[in-house]
Amino acid sequence: MADELKRRLVHASGSGLVALYLLADALDLGLTWGRFRVLMIVLAAGALVLEFIRLQIGLDWRLYDVLTREYEQDNPAAYALYLISMAAVVVAFEPDIALPAMLMLALGDPISGTVSDNTLQRIKSPKVLITMFLVSTVIAIPFLPLAAALVAALGATIADGVTLEIRSYIVDDNLTIPIYAAVLAYLVLEFAPA
C-alpha cells in the first residue's frame, strides 16, 4: 500500500509540468510553448533511454522496485508511457487542449485510482468511471468550452475505465488518457457547431 501511495504521488507530480508552463510568464522563465514542447520531448526521450537500459542492459535501481508494478518488470514501465503520452499531446496540440489532457493523467488517474479496487477488469466500476469523469471535467473547464471539456473528460474516462488489450498486451492508461482526451477535445473544437 505504501508503494501504491508513492506511485500516486509521483503520478500527481506531473501536474508540476503544467504549473511550470502556466507560471512561466509570471516567473519570467521564458518558457514559450515551443520550448515547452522541446522540454517534453527531452523528458520522454530520457524515459525511453532509461527504459532501454533497464529492459535491455538490466539496470536495477531500487527506485524501479518501488515505482513499478510486477507486470512492468519485462515491459515498458508506466512512467515512460506517461511521459510519452504527455509529450505527444504537447507536440500535437495547442495549450488549451494539451494542458488539461496532461492534468487528466497527472491528477485524474491517481484520484480515480483511490476509489478503485486495483484489480484488472475489462470495465472499471461505475464509482471509478464517475470519479474520473467528474475530476476530468473540473480539470478541463478552465481551459476548454463546456462541450469540449465534457467530451475530453469522456475520453479520459474511457481510457482510464476500459481496458484496452492488443494481442494479449494490456495497453496502460498512462499512454491513452491524454491522447483520448486531447483528440476528442480537438474534434469537438474543430467540427462541432459553435
QUIUR-V308437 format. One record per backbone hydrogen bond with DSSP energy under -0.5 kcal/mol. CO is the residue of the C=O (numbers start at 0). NH is the residue of the N-H. If there is no record, write none. Layout:
BEGIN
co=CO nh=NH
co=CO nh=NH
END
This chain:
BEGIN
co=0 nh=4
co=1 nh=5
co=2 nh=6
co=3 nh=7
co=4 nh=8
co=5 nh=9
co=6 nh=10
co=7 nh=11
co=8 nh=12
co=9 nh=13
co=10 nh=13
co=11 nh=14
co=12 nh=15
co=13 nh=16
co=13 nh=17
co=14 nh=18
co=15 nh=19
co=16 nh=20
co=17 nh=21
co=18 nh=22
co=19 nh=23
co=20 nh=23
co=22 nh=26
co=23 nh=28
co=24 nh=27
co=29 nh=31
co=31 nh=35
co=32 nh=36
co=33 nh=37
co=34 nh=38
co=35 nh=39
co=36 nh=40
co=37 nh=41
co=38 nh=42
co=39 nh=43
co=40 nh=44
co=41 nh=45
co=42 nh=46
co=43 nh=47
co=44 nh=48
co=45 nh=49
co=46 nh=50
co=47 nh=51
co=48 nh=52
co=49 nh=53
co=50 nh=54
co=51 nh=55
co=51 nh=56
co=52 nh=56
co=52 nh=57
co=52 nh=58
co=60 nh=63
co=60 nh=64
co=61 nh=64
co=61 nh=65
co=62 nh=66
co=63 nh=67
co=68 nh=71
co=69 nh=72
co=71 nh=74
co=76 nh=79
co=76 nh=80
co=77 nh=81
co=78 nh=82
co=79 nh=83
co=80 nh=84
co=81 nh=85
co=82 nh=86
co=83 nh=87
co=84 nh=88
co=85 nh=89
co=86 nh=90
co=87 nh=91
co=88 nh=92
co=93 nh=96
co=93 nh=97
co=94 nh=98
co=96 nh=100
co=97 nh=101
co=98 nh=102
co=99 nh=103
co=100 nh=104
co=101 nh=105
co=102 nh=106
co=102 nh=107
co=103 nh=108
co=106 nh=110
co=107 nh=111
co=108 nh=112
co=109 nh=113
co=110 nh=113
co=110 nh=114
co=111 nh=114
co=112 nh=115
co=118 nh=120
co=121 nh=162
co=124 nh=127
co=124 nh=128
co=125 nh=129
co=126 nh=130
co=127 nh=131
co=128 nh=132
co=129 nh=133
co=130 nh=134
co=131 nh=135
co=132 nh=136
co=133 nh=137
co=134 nh=138
co=135 nh=139
co=136 nh=140
co=137 nh=141
co=139 nh=142
co=139 nh=143
co=144 nh=148
co=145 nh=149
co=146 nh=150
co=147 nh=151
co=148 nh=152
co=149 nh=153
co=150 nh=154
co=151 nh=155
co=152 nh=156
co=153 nh=157
co=154 nh=158
co=155 nh=159
co=156 nh=160
co=157 nh=161
co=160 nh=123
co=160 nh=162
co=162 nh=164
co=163 nh=170
co=164 nh=166
co=165 nh=168
co=167 nh=169
co=168 nh=165
co=168 nh=170
co=169 nh=171
co=170 nh=163
co=171 nh=174
co=171 nh=175
co=172 nh=176
co=175 nh=179
co=176 nh=180
co=177 nh=181
co=178 nh=182
co=179 nh=183
co=180 nh=184
co=181 nh=185
co=182 nh=186
co=183 nh=187
co=184 nh=188
co=185 nh=189
co=186 nh=190
co=187 nh=191
END
